[in-house]
């Protein structure tokens, strides 16, 4: 019972933070990529672009891609939110957040990060990023959250997954429908990604 109360309290605390912001974009990606990596640099640049377009940037609050996106928003003078996870031996909160919250469990953290954003942007990542991607695609596919752009940055990284979705899951086994292929876009172009987010906001009347 105590654990359920903790989970509920953390979800409410996360929503309380997000409700302060008119527009948010959640950015996902590997905690392992360093400042010298091109995807770190792209995530930092994109965080700045989002801030300049008046979006609050939301990440998991850790290092790597999360730090990069927070850093870009922070250094551009924008809103930079980190929802960190408390782990025994890794992932401390990065220094580029204007508001943060630490979670004891993955489940409430993922709920908060995947339910209220205007767009979801994925840079290369590991199992955690893939889990979060599968979650948001399922939520949109089943109508459990509002449709929003799901943008995968890095064609060389995401190509294999795209082939698996389109050729294996759709064409060979029909475990997803052809329409599901349109739930996400893959690009290397940050301007194209930004334009997709802005177009969706215009459509939704923001």
BAVO-49672 format. One record per residue (C-alpha): residue number from 1; residue in one letter; x, y, z. Coordinates in steps of 0.2 Angstrom, whole numbers, plus 5000, padded with zeros to 4 digits. Layout:
<rs>
resi NUM resn A px X py Y pz Z
...
</rs>
This chain:
<rs>
resi 1 resn X px 5000 py 5000 pz 5000
resi 2 resn X px 5014 py 5012 pz 5004
resi 3 resn X px 5022 py 5009 pz 4987
resi 4 resn X px 5006 py 5012 pz 4978
resi 5 resn X px 5004 py 5028 pz 4988
resi 6 resn X px 5022 py 5033 pz 4983
resi 7 resn X px 5018 py 5030 pz 4965
resi 8 resn X px 5002 py 5040 pz 4965
resi 9 resn X px 5011 py 5054 pz 4974
resi 10 resn X px 5025 py 5055 pz 4961
resi 11 resn X px 5013 py 5055 pz 4947
resi 12 resn X px 5003 py 5069 pz 4954
resi 13 resn X px 5019 py 5079 pz 4958
resi 14 resn X px 5025 py 5076 pz 4940
resi 15 resn X px 5008 py 5082 pz 4933
resi 16 resn X px 5009 py 5097 pz 4944
resi 17 resn X px 5025 py 5103 pz 4936
resi 18 resn X px 5019 py 5100 pz 4918
resi 19 resn X px 5003 py 5109 pz 4920
resi 20 resn X px 5013 py 5125 pz 4923
resi 21 resn X px 5019 py 5125 pz 4904
resi 22 resn X px 5009 py 5128 pz 4889
resi 23 resn X px 5019 py 5118 pz 4877
resi 24 resn X px 5031 py 5104 pz 4881
resi 25 resn X px 5042 py 5092 pz 4870
resi 26 resn X px 5049 py 5076 pz 4878
resi 27 resn X px 5066 py 5071 pz 4872
resi 28 resn X px 5073 py 5053 pz 4875
resi 29 resn X px 5089 py 5045 pz 4871
resi 30 resn X px 5105 py 5036 pz 4878
resi 31 resn X px 5113 py 5041 pz 4894
resi 32 resn X px 5129 py 5034 pz 4888
resi 33 resn X px 5133 py 5047 pz 4874
resi 34 resn X px 5147 py 5059 pz 4878
resi 35 resn X px 5148 py 5078 pz 4873
resi 36 resn X px 5160 py 5073 pz 4858
resi 37 resn X px 5146 py 5062 pz 4850
resi 38 resn X px 5137 py 5070 pz 4836
resi 39 resn X px 5120 py 5065 pz 4843
resi 40 resn X px 5124 py 5074 pz 4859
resi 41 resn X px 5128 py 5089 pz 4849
resi 42 resn X px 5112 py 5087 pz 4839
resi 43 resn X px 5101 py 5085 pz 4855
resi 44 resn X px 5109 py 5100 pz 4862
resi 45 resn X px 5106 py 5111 pz 4847
resi 46 resn X px 5088 py 5104 pz 4846
resi 47 resn X px 5085 py 5108 pz 4864
resi 48 resn X px 5090 py 5126 pz 4860
resi 49 resn X px 5078 py 5126 pz 4845
resi 50 resn X px 5064 py 5120 pz 4856
resi 51 resn X px 5067 py 5134 pz 4869
resi 52 resn X px 5068 py 5147 pz 4855
resi 53 resn X px 5051 py 5141 pz 4849
resi 54 resn X px 5044 py 5142 pz 4867
resi 55 resn X px 5043 py 5124 pz 4871
resi 56 resn X px 5048 py 5117 pz 4888
resi 57 resn X px 5060 py 5103 pz 4886
resi 58 resn X px 5057 py 5088 pz 4896
resi 59 resn X px 5069 py 5074 pz 4898
resi 60 resn X px 5074 py 5060 pz 4910
resi 61 resn X px 5086 py 5072 pz 4919
resi 62 resn X px 5101 py 5061 pz 4917
resi 63 resn X px 5117 py 5062 pz 4907
resi 64 resn X px 5120 py 5059 pz 4888
resi 65 resn X px 5106 py 5064 pz 4877
resi 66 resn X px 5095 py 5070 pz 4892
resi 67 resn X px 5109 py 5081 pz 4897
resi 68 resn X px 5111 py 5088 pz 4880
resi 69 resn X px 5093 py 5092 pz 4877
resi 70 resn X px 5092 py 5100 pz 4894
resi 71 resn X px 5108 py 5110 pz 4891
resi 72 resn X px 5102 py 5117 pz 4874
resi 73 resn X px 5086 py 5123 pz 4882
resi 74 resn X px 5095 py 5129 pz 4898
resi 75 resn X px 5108 py 5139 pz 4888
resi 76 resn X px 5095 py 5147 pz 4877
resi 77 resn X px 5086 py 5153 pz 4892
resi 78 resn X px 5071 py 5141 pz 4891
resi 79 resn X px 5062 py 5130 pz 4902
resi 80 resn X px 5071 py 5114 pz 4905
resi 81 resn X px 5063 py 5100 pz 4915
resi 82 resn X px 5072 py 5084 pz 4922
resi 83 resn X px 5062 py 5069 pz 4928
resi 84 resn X px 5076 py 5059 pz 4936
resi 85 resn X px 5076 py 5041 pz 4941
resi 86 resn X px 5084 py 5036 pz 4958
resi 87 resn X px 5096 py 5021 pz 4954
resi 88 resn X px 5109 py 5012 pz 4966
resi 89 resn X px 5124 py 5015 pz 4955
resi 90 resn X px 5121 py 5027 pz 4941
resi 91 resn X px 5112 py 5042 pz 4934
resi 92 resn X px 5113 py 5058 pz 4944
resi 93 resn X px 5103 py 5073 pz 4939
resi 94 resn X px 5112 py 5084 pz 4926
resi 95 resn X px 5115 py 5102 pz 4930
resi 96 resn X px 5105 py 5110 pz 4916
resi 97 resn X px 5087 py 5109 pz 4923
resi 98 resn X px 5076 py 5124 pz 4928
resi 99 resn X px 5064 py 5112 pz 4937
resi 100 resn X px 5066 py 5094 pz 4942
resi 101 resn X px 5059 py 5079 pz 4951
resi 102 resn X px 5066 py 5063 pz 4956
resi 103 resn X px 5056 py 5046 pz 4955
resi 104 resn X px 5059 py 5030 pz 4964
resi 105 resn X px 5051 py 5019 pz 4952
resi 106 resn X px 5051 py 5019 pz 4933
resi 107 resn X px 5032 py 5016 pz 4930
resi 108 resn X px 5026 py 5033 pz 4937
resi 109 resn X px 5041 py 5042 pz 4928
resi 110 resn X px 5036 py 5035 pz 4912
resi 111 resn X px 5018 py 5039 pz 4914
resi 112 resn X px 5022 py 5057 pz 4917
resi 113 resn X px 5034 py 5058 pz 4903
resi 114 resn X px 5022 py 5050 pz 4890
resi 115 resn X px 5005 py 5058 pz 4893
resi 116 resn X px 5006 py 5076 pz 4891
resi 117 resn X px 5019 py 5081 pz 4878
resi 118 resn X px 5015 py 5090 pz 4862
resi 119 resn X px 5029 py 5079 pz 4853
resi 120 resn X px 5041 py 5065 pz 4857
resi 121 resn X px 5058 py 5066 pz 4850
resi 122 resn X px 5070 py 5050 pz 4851
resi 123 resn X px 5088 py 5051 pz 4848
resi 124 resn X px 5098 py 5035 pz 4848
resi 125 resn X px 5096 py 5025 pz 4864
resi 126 resn X px 5096 py 5008 pz 4873
resi 127 resn X px 5083 py 4997 pz 4879
resi 128 resn X px 5075 py 5011 pz 4890
resi 129 resn X px 5073 py 5022 pz 4875
resi 130 resn X px 5065 py 5008 pz 4865
resi 131 resn X px 5053 py 5004 pz 4879
resi 132 resn X px 5048 py 5022 pz 4880
resi 133 resn X px 5046 py 5023 pz 4861
resi 134 resn X px 5035 py 5007 pz 4861
resi 135 resn X px 5025 py 5014 pz 4875
resi 136 resn X px 5021 py 5030 pz 4866
resi 137 resn X px 5017 py 5022 pz 4849
resi 138 resn X px 5005 py 5010 pz 4858
resi 139 resn X px 4996 py 5024 pz 4867
resi 140 resn X px 4994 py 5034 pz 4851
resi 141 resn X px 4989 py 5018 pz 4841
resi 142 resn X px 4976 py 5014 pz 4854
resi 143 resn X px 4969 py 5031 pz 4856
resi 144 resn X px 4975 py 5032 pz 4875
resi 145 resn X px 4984 py 5048 pz 4872
resi 146 resn X px 4982 py 5062 pz 4860
resi 147 resn X px 4990 py 5060 pz 4843
resi 148 resn X px 5007 py 5069 pz 4843
resi 149 resn X px 5023 py 5069 pz 4832
resi 150 resn X px 5034 py 5055 pz 4836
resi 151 resn X px 5051 py 5060 pz 4828
resi 152 resn X px 5066 py 5048 pz 4828
resi 153 resn X px 5083 py 5058 pz 4825
resi 154 resn X px 5096 py 5048 pz 4816
resi 155 resn X px 5092 py 5038 pz 4800
resi 156 resn X px 5107 py 5027 pz 4802
resi 157 resn X px 5102 py 5021 pz 4819
resi 158 resn X px 5083 py 5019 pz 4817
resi 159 resn X px 5084 py 5011 pz 4799
resi 160 resn X px 5085 py 4993 pz 4805
resi 161 resn X px 5070 py 4996 pz 4817
resi 162 resn X px 5060 py 5004 pz 4803
resi 163 resn X px 5063 py 4989 pz 4792
resi 164 resn X px 5058 py 4977 pz 4806
resi 165 resn X px 5042 py 4987 pz 4808
resi 166 resn X px 5037 py 4989 pz 4790
resi 167 resn X px 5044 py 4973 pz 4782
resi 168 resn X px 5043 py 4960 pz 4796
resi 169 resn X px 5028 py 4966 pz 4807
resi 170 resn X px 5017 py 4974 pz 4794
resi 171 resn X px 5021 py 4965 pz 4777
resi 172 resn X px 5027 py 4948 pz 4783
resi 173 resn X px 5016 py 4944 pz 4799
resi 174 resn X px 5003 py 4958 pz 4798
resi 175 resn X px 5005 py 4961 pz 4817
resi 176 resn X px 5003 py 4980 pz 4814
resi 177 resn X px 4993 py 4989 pz 4800
resi 178 resn X px 5000 py 4999 pz 4786
resi 179 resn X px 4993 py 5015 pz 4795
resi 180 resn X px 5004 py 5011 pz 4810
resi 181 resn X px 5019 py 5015 pz 4799
resi 182 resn X px 5013 py 5034 pz 4799
resi 183 resn X px 5014 py 5035 pz 4818
resi 184 resn X px 5032 py 5041 pz 4817
resi 185 resn X px 5045 py 5049 pz 4806
resi 186 resn X px 5063 py 5047 pz 4804
resi 187 resn X px 5075 py 5061 pz 4800
resi 188 resn X px 5092 py 5068 pz 4801
resi 189 resn X px 5086 py 5086 pz 4798
resi 190 resn X px 5082 py 5096 pz 4814
resi 191 resn X px 5073 py 5109 pz 4804
resi 192 resn X px 5061 py 5096 pz 4797
resi 193 resn X px 5058 py 5089 pz 4815
resi 194 resn X px 5055 py 5107 pz 4821
resi 195 resn X px 5043 py 5110 pz 4807
resi 196 resn X px 5033 py 5094 pz 4811
resi 197 resn X px 5031 py 5099 pz 4829
resi 198 resn X px 5026 py 5117 pz 4824
resi 199 resn X px 5013 py 5111 pz 4811
resi 200 resn X px 5005 py 5099 pz 4823
resi 201 resn X px 5003 py 5114 pz 4835
resi 202 resn X px 4995 py 5124 pz 4822
resi 203 resn X px 4983 py 5110 pz 4818
resi 204 resn X px 4979 py 5108 pz 4836
resi 205 resn X px 4976 py 5127 pz 4838
resi 206 resn X px 4991 py 5131 pz 4850
</rs>
